[in-house]
Amino acid sequence: MMEDYPTTLDRNLWFCPMATKTIDEGGQNPYMAWSEYDYVNGVLTYLVGSYGINLWISNEPWDVHEYWKSPNVRNTGYAPLLMDAQHNNLEPLAEDEPPPFETYLWTGGPADEIRRACIRRHHPFHINVLFLDYSMKRITLKELWILRWYVDWPQVARPPSRLAGLDGGYPGALIELPPVNTRISAGSSGPACCPGLF
């Protein structure tokens, strides 16, 4: 995908309208774009955007059980492809924890990569997600833990431990969100979350 960035993609497609400025340009989380230098077709290129891609959709040869590999398989309506994020990619795990506070800036490391998308970009606690079947939905931040990021993601999500028993602060605010139906129903058009949300 990155290889096509400078030539075949309109740069505007890489930006959520709510997050078009990088930190260097005065952008602040959750309304900021990411930026990085990476090699594209052998050329060091400056890349910017404010969406992140789910790396579990890759066609990786070393793990046949977790990666989606193709949109032509079952349950892709539950698999996030691209979403509002503060980094260009993420590879969440079911045990990932939410950010400790609302303006938390993800700074690297392999743990808790779900935090890259757990941002309050759209009122009141939502992000937009494009799924692997090319449908799009607006989801609450709690619902990040019941999406099928990888093939064997738990059918019934375990609530993040830090959401329990906390008062105030960002995790505390997440507790106030409406409860979600954490069972994913096969055959429906997407996550079975918050009746009436979509």
N, C-alpha and C positions, 0 to 999 in steps of 0.2 A: 504494500500500500504506500509506504513512504517513497518508494522508488518513483511513483507516478506523481508525487506531490507538486513539483514545480511545473509540470507540463500539462497533465490531463485534468487536474482538478482546479476548479475555481477556488481561489484562496478564501473567498467568503464562506464557502462550505465548511471550512475548518473552524468557524467561529460561531458560538452562541451569541445572539445579539446582546445578551446581558453581560457578556465577558469578552471584550475585544482588546483590552489593554493588558500588557504584561506588567509584572512588578516594576520593571525599569521605566515603564511609561506611566506609572501611577496606579495601576490596577491593584485591587485588594481582594483577598479571598472573602467570599466565594465568587466575587465578580471580577475575576482576573483570567487572563490567558496564560498558558504555559509557553515557554520558549526554550529552544535548545539547538545546538549545532550537531549535525549528524551527516554521515556520508550518504549521498544520494547519487547512484551511478558513478561512484568513485570520486565525487566532488563534495568537499565539505560545504554544507548548505545550512543556512539559518532557517529553522522551522518554527512556526508559531501556530497556535490554535487554542480552542477551549473545550474540545471534546476528547474523550479517551476511548481507545479500542480495547475490548476484552481479549487478552492474549490467549485465553482458553479456546478461542475459535480457530486457532492455528492448526495447520496440518503437520504436526510434529511427529517424526518417526519413532521417537524413543518412548512414547507413552500412548499406547493404543486405547487405553480405557478412559482417559480424562478429557482429551482434546476433542472438540466437535468435528474438526476436519472438513466438514461440508455442510451447506444448508439443506442438503437433500437427505436428511435423516429425521427421525421422530423427535418431537418435543422442541423443535427450534423456536416455537412461539414463546418459550420460556427462557431462551438463551439470550442474554444481552450481547449485542454486537458493538454498539457505539453509544456513548452517553455523555452528559455534562460531567466534566472532570477537571481537576487541577493538575493533571499530568497527561501525557499523550497515550499512556497505556496503563493497564492494571491486570493483575492476576490474583484475584481474591481467593481466600480459603474460607471454609465454613466457620472456622474458629476465630476469624478476624474480629477485632474490637473496633468500636466507633471512635471517632476523634474525641479527645478530652474536652475540647471547647470549640465554639462555633467557628472562630477564625483560624483554627489550627491549620498550619501550612505543612503539608507532607514534605519531608526533607530527605527521603531516601531510606534504603534498607528493605529487606525482603518481607518483613512482617507487616500485617495489617494494611495490605494494599487496597482494601475496600474503602479506606479513608480517602483515597484519591477521588472517589465519586460521592462520598458521604458529605455533601456540601449543600448548604441552604441557598441554592441559586435562584429557585423559583418559589414564590410565596405559596403557603407559609413554610412548608418543609418538603419541597419536591425537586426532582430533577426529571429531565426528559430522556427516554431510553429508546433507541432503535434496536429491535430484536432481529435475530438471525433469519426469521421468516419475512423480514423487511416491514413488519408492522411497527408502529411507534406508540408509546404510552407515556403518560405522566405518572410517576410513581412517588410515594412517600419514601423518606429515607429509611424507615424501618423495613420497607419492602425489599431493600437491597439484599437482605439476608434470606429471602425466600426465592429469589431468582435462581435459575439453574446456570450458574456461571460456567461450570464444567459438567460433563455428562453424568457423573455419579454424585453430584451435589445432593445432600440429604433431602429426601422428599418432605420431611417435616423439619423445618429449620429450628435450631436451638437458639433462643434469644441470647444476644450478646450479654455476657456476664456483667459487664459494667453498666448495663441499662437497669439493673436491679438494685434497689436500695440506695440510690443516689438522690440527693436533694440539690436542686438548683444546677446551674451550669448547663453545658450543652447536652451531655447524656441525660440529665434530668429533664431537659426540654423534650428530648425524644420520647421519654416515657409518656408525656402528655399527648402524643399522637394517638389517633384512634387505633384500637387493636386490629391486627391483621389476621386473616384466616391463613394459617401457616401451612395448610395442606395444599399441595399443588395437584390439581385435578387433571389427569391425562385426557387429552382430546378436546379441551376447551381452547379458546383463542388466545389465552395468555394466563398469567398468574391469577389465581383465585384470591384476590386481595380486596379489602375494603369495599363492600357492596356499594355500587353507585359512583365509585371513584373514576372509572374510565368512561 
